[in-house]
Amino acid sequence: MTAEADYSDRFKIGVKVVKSLGGDPEQLKRWSSLDPVVGPKLDRMLGEFCFGDVWAGDGLDLRTRRVITLTTIAVLGRPSLLKAHVRGALDQGFERAEILEIFVHLIAYAGFPVALSSIEWALEVFAEIDAGEG
């Protein structure tokens, strides 16, 4: 693992953003432990660009950015990422009902399949949390 001093200022900003969202900043180093070839590059891009630039940007608050992220990932139909962001939304202080309402709202714009799948994935996260699995 690279020493903390070796991370860029943008990466350090990304760490602060992840912490402010209630997340574990160690997740920004996750890919390095999974793959030594592309992992460090993925970690850097997530820390610097995704969280250090995009999430830390001016113009939108973190709550609005989370709603945009949830809806985008829902429309893309990416269950593992959506579940991670549902957990992130809960860590950030969203209520379960708010998260479900975001997906209900998608019915008008993305259709029932997207909305119902997203609700199903969110309910799976809620059940895992209630069962003490996360």
Phi and psi in degrees as GROMACS dihedral restraints (atoms count N, CA, C in turn):
[ dihedral_restraints ]
;  ai    aj    ak    al  type     phi  dphi    fc
    3     4     5     6     1   -73.5    20    10
    4     5     6     7     1   142.3    20    10
    6     7     8     9     1   -64.9    20    10
    7     8     9    10     1   145.9    20    10
    9    10    11    12     1   -54.2    20    10
   10    11    12    13     1   -35.4    20    10
   12    13    14    15     1   -63.9    20    10
   13    14    15    16     1   -21.0    20    10
   15    16    17    18     1   -80.3    20    10
   16    17    18    19     1    -9.8    20    10
   18    19    20    21     1   -81.3    20    10
   19    20    21    22     1   145.9    20    10
   21    22    23    24     1   -71.4    20    10
   22    23    24    25     1   166.2    20    10
   24    25    26    27     1   -62.3    20    10
   25    26    27    28     1   -37.8    20    10
   27    28    29    30     1   -62.1    20    10
   28    29    30    31     1   -41.3    20    10
   30    31    32    33     1   -63.3    20    10
   31    32    33    34     1   -42.2    20    10
   33    34    35    36     1   -63.7    20    10
   34    35    36    37     1   -36.3    20    10
   36    37    38    39     1   -63.9    20    10
   37    38    39    40     1   -43.0    20    10
   39    40    41    42     1   -58.2    20    10
   40    41    42    43     1   -40.6    20    10
   42    43    44    45     1   -60.7    20    10
   43    44    45    46     1   -44.4    20    10
   45    46    47    48     1   -62.1    20    10
   46    47    48    49     1   -40.3    20    10
   48    49    50    51     1   -64.1    20    10
   49    50    51    52     1   -46.6    20    10
   51    52    53    54     1   -58.9    20    10
   52    53    54    55     1   -43.0    20    10
   54    55    56    57     1   -61.0    20    10
   55    56    57    58     1   -42.3    20    10
   57    58    59    60     1   -67.1    20    10
   58    59    60    61     1   -22.1    20    10
   60    61    62    63     1   -85.0    20    10
   61    62    63    64     1    -3.1    20    10
   63    64    65    66     1    87.7    20    10
   64    65    66    67     1     9.1    20    10
   66    67    68    69     1   -92.9    20    10
   67    68    69    70     1   171.9    20    10
   69    70    71    72     1   -94.6    20    10
   70    71    72    73     1   112.5    20    10
   72    73    74    75     1   -64.3    20    10
   73    74    75    76     1   -15.9    20    10
   75    76    77    78     1   -63.1    20    10
   76    77    78    79     1   -21.5    20    10
   78    79    80    81     1   -64.1    20    10
   79    80    81    82     1   -20.7    20    10
   81    82    83    84     1   -74.9    20    10
   82    83    84    85     1    -5.1    20    10
   84    85    86    87     1  -116.8    20    10
   85    86    87    88     1    10.5    20    10
   87    88    89    90     1   -64.0    20    10
   88    89    90    91     1   -43.2    20    10
   90    91    92    93     1   -66.9    20    10
   91    92    93    94     1   -30.9    20    10
   93    94    95    96     1   -61.1    20    10
   94    95    96    97     1   -36.0    20    10
   96    97    98    99     1   -77.2    20    10
   97    98    99   100     1   -19.2    20    10
   99   100   101   102     1   -89.7    20    10
  100   101   102   103     1   -33.7    20    10
  102   103   104   105     1  -149.9    20    10
  103   104   105   106     1   116.7    20    10
  105   106   107   108     1   -73.6    20    10
  106   107   108   109     1   -13.9    20    10
  108   109   110   111     1   -85.7    20    10
  109   110   111   112     1   -61.5    20    10
  111   112   113   114     1   -97.2    20    10
  112   113   114   115     1   -14.3    20    10
  114   115   116   117     1   -54.3    20    10
  115   116   117   118     1   -50.6    20    10
  117   118   119   120     1   -59.6    20    10
  118   119   120   121     1   -36.6    20    10
  120   121   122   123     1   -67.0    20    10
  121   122   123   124     1   -42.4    20    10
  123   124   125   126     1   -63.4    20    10
  124   125   126   127     1   -44.3    20    10
  126   127   128   129     1   -58.0    20    10
  127   128   129   130     1   -46.2    20    10
  129   130   131   132     1   -62.1    20    10
  130   131   132   133     1   -45.2    20    10
  132   133   134   135     1   -64.6    20    10
  133   134   135   136     1   -41.9    20    10
  135   136   137   138     1   -63.8    20    10
  136   137   138   139     1   -46.9    20    10
  138   139   140   141     1   -67.4    20    10
  139   140   141   142     1   -46.9    20    10
  141   142   143   144     1   -78.1    20    10
  142   143   144   145     1   -56.5    20    10
  144   145   146   147     1   -79.4    20    10
  145   146   147   148     1   -58.7    20    10
  147   148   149   150     1   -60.6    20    10
  148   149   150   151     1   -53.9    20    10
  150   151   152   153     1   -95.6    20    10
  151   152   153   154     1   -36.1    20    10
  153   154   155   156     1   -74.3    20    10
  154   155   156   157     1   -28.9    20    10
  156   157   158   159     1  -107.1    20    10
  157   158   159   160     1   -60.8    20    10
  159   160   161   162     1   -69.1    20    10
  160   161   162   163     1   -58.2    20    10
  162   163   164   165     1   -66.0    20    10
  163   164   165   166     1   -29.1    20    10
  165   166   167   168     1   -87.9    20    10
  166   167   168   169     1     0.5    20    10
  168   169   170   171     1   -66.3    20    10
  169   170   171   172     1   164.2    20    10
  171   172   173   174     1   -84.0    20    10
  172   173   174   175     1   160.2    20    10
  174   175   176   177     1   105.0    20    10
  175   176   177   178     1   -28.4    20    10
  177   178   179   180     1  -134.7    20    10
  178   179   180   181     1   144.5    20    10
  180   181   182   183     1   -81.2    20    10
  181   182   183   184     1   166.9    20    10
  183   184   185   186     1   -64.7    20    10
  184   185   186   187     1   -31.0    20    10
  186   187   188   189     1   -65.0    20    10
  187   188   189   190     1   -46.0    20    10
  189   190   191   192     1   -63.3    20    10
  190   191   192   193     1   -41.1    20    10
  192   193   194   195     1   -61.6    20    10
  193   194   195   196     1   -36.6    20    10
  195   196   197   198     1   -66.6    20    10
  196   197   198   199     1   -42.1    20    10
  198   199   200   201     1   -61.3    20    10
  199   200   201   202     1   -44.8    20    10
  201   202   203   204     1   -60.7    20    10
  202   203   204   205     1   -43.1    20    10
  204   205   206   207     1   -63.9    20    10
  205   206   207   208     1   -46.0    20    10
  207   208   209   210     1   -59.3    20    10
  208   209   210   211     1   -45.4    20    10
  210   211   212   213     1   -69.0    20    10
  211   212   213   214     1   -39.5    20    10
  213   214   215   216     1   -64.5    20    10
  214   215   216   217     1   -47.9    20    10
  216   217   218   219     1   -65.8    20    10
  217   218   219   220     1   -35.5    20    10
  219   220   221   222     1   -61.3    20    10
  220   221   222   223     1   -47.7    20    10
  222   223   224   225     1   -63.9    20    10
  223   224   225   226     1   -33.9    20    10
  225   226   227   228     1   -74.6    20    10
  226   227   228   229     1   -15.1    20    10
  228   229   230   231     1    68.9    20    10
  229   230   231   232     1    45.2    20    10
  231   232   233   234     1  -109.1    20    10
  232   233   234   235     1    89.1    20    10
  234   235   236   237     1   -60.6    20    10
  235   236   237   238     1   -41.8    20    10
  237   238   239   240     1   -66.4    20    10
  238   239   240   241     1   -41.4    20    10
  240   241   242   243     1   -69.7    20    10
  241   242   243   244     1   -37.6    20    10
  243   244   245   246     1   -64.0    20    10
  244   245   246   247     1   -43.0    20    10
  246   247   248   249     1   -61.0    20    10
  247   248   249   250     1   -41.4    20    10
  249   250   251   252     1   -61.7    20    10
  250   251   252   253     1   -40.0    20    10
  252   253   254   255     1   -77.7    20    10
  253   254   255   256     1   -25.8    20    10
  255   256   257   258     1   -64.6    20    10
  256   257   258   259     1   -45.3    20    10
  258   259   260   261     1   -60.4    20    10
  259   260   261   262     1   -41.8    20    10
  261   262   263   264     1   -62.1    20    10
  262   263   264   265     1   -39.9    20    10
  264   265   266   267     1   -63.9    20    10
  265   266   267   268     1   -41.6    20    10
  267   268   269   270     1   -63.0    20    10
  268   269   270   271     1   -43.9    20    10
  270   271   272   273     1   -61.5    20    10
  271   272   273   274     1   -31.5    20    10
  273   274   275   276     1   -78.7    20    10
  274   275   276   277     1   -11.4    20    10
  276   277   278   279     1   110.4    20    10
  277   278   279   280     1     2.9    20    10
  279   280   281   282     1   -66.7    20    10
  280   281   282   283     1   145.2    20    10
  282   283   284   285     1   -84.8    20    10
  283   284   285   286     1   152.7    20    10
  285   286   287   288     1   -56.8    20    10
  286   287   288   289     1   -42.9    20    10
  288   289   290   291     1   -61.6    20    10
  289   290   291   292     1   -36.1    20    10
  291   292   293   294     1   -64.4    20    10
  292   293   294   295     1   -43.5    20    10
  294   295   296   297     1   -62.3    20    10
  295   296   297   298     1   -45.2    20    10
  297   298   299   300     1   -63.6    20    10
  298   299   300   301     1   -37.8    20    10
  300   301   302   303     1   -65.9    20    10
  301   302   303   304     1   -34.0    20    10
  303   304   305   306     1   -57.5    20    10
  304   305   306   307     1   -44.3    20    10
  306   307   308   309     1   -73.5    20    10
  307   308   309   310     1   -34.8    20    10
  309   310   311   312     1   -61.6    20    10
  310   311   312   313     1   -40.1    20    10
  312   313   314   315     1   -60.1    20    10
  313   314   315   316     1   -30.1    20    10
  315   316   317   318     1   -66.9    20    10
  316   317   318   319     1   -18.3    20    10
  318   319   320   321     1   -54.0    20    10
  319   320   321   322     1   -42.8    20    10
  321   322   323   324     1   -70.0    20    10
  322   323   324   325     1   -24.4    20    10
  324   325   326   327     1  -113.0    20    10
  325   326   327   328     1   -28.0    20    10
  327   328   329   330     1  -121.9    20    10
  328   329   330   331     1    -9.9    20    10
  330   331   332   333     1    96.6    20    10
  331   332   333   334     1   165.4    20    10
  333   334   335   336     1   -63.0    20    10
  334   335   336   337     1   -41.8    20    10
  336   337   338   339     1   -58.0    20    10
  337   338   339   340     1   -43.7    20    10
  339   340   341   342     1   -65.2    20    10
  340   341   342   343     1   -48.7    20    10
  342   343   344   345     1   -64.4    20    10
  343   344   345   346     1   -47.2    20    10
  345   346   347   348     1   -66.9    20    10
  346   347   348   349     1   -39.7    20    10
  348   349   350   351     1   -62.6    20    10
  349   350   351   352     1   -42.3    20    10
  351   352   353   354     1   -64.9    20    10
  352   353   354   355     1   -40.8    20    10
  354   355   356   357     1   -63.7    20    10
  355   356   357   358     1   -43.0    20    10
  357   358   359   360     1   -59.4    20    10
  358   359   360   361     1   -45.4    20    10
  360   361   362   363     1   -65.4    20    10
  361   362   363   364     1   -39.1    20    10
  363   364   365   366     1   -64.1    20    10
  364   365   366   367     1   -42.0    20    10
  366   367   368   369     1   -63.6    20    10
  367   368   369   370     1   -33.7    20    10
  369   370   371   372     1   -63.1    20    10
  370   371   372   373     1   -41.8    20    10
  372   373   374   375     1   -62.8    20    10
  373   374   375   376     1   -45.9    20    10
  375   376   377   378     1   -59.5    20    10
  376   377   378   379     1   -42.9    20    10
  378   379   380   381     1   -65.1    20    10
  379   380   381   382     1   -39.2    20    10
  381   382   383   384     1   -62.8    20    10
  382   383   384   385     1   -42.1    20    10
  384   385   386   387     1   -65.0    20    10
  385   386   387   388     1   -45.3    20    10
  387   388   389   390     1   -64.0    20    10
  388   389   390   391     1   -29.5    20    10
  390   391   392   393     1   -84.7    20    10
  391   392   393   394     1    -0.6    20    10
  393   394   395   396     1    80.4    20    10
  394   395   396   397     1    20.2    20    10
  396   397   398   399     1   -94.2    20    10
  397   398   399   400     1     8.8    20    10
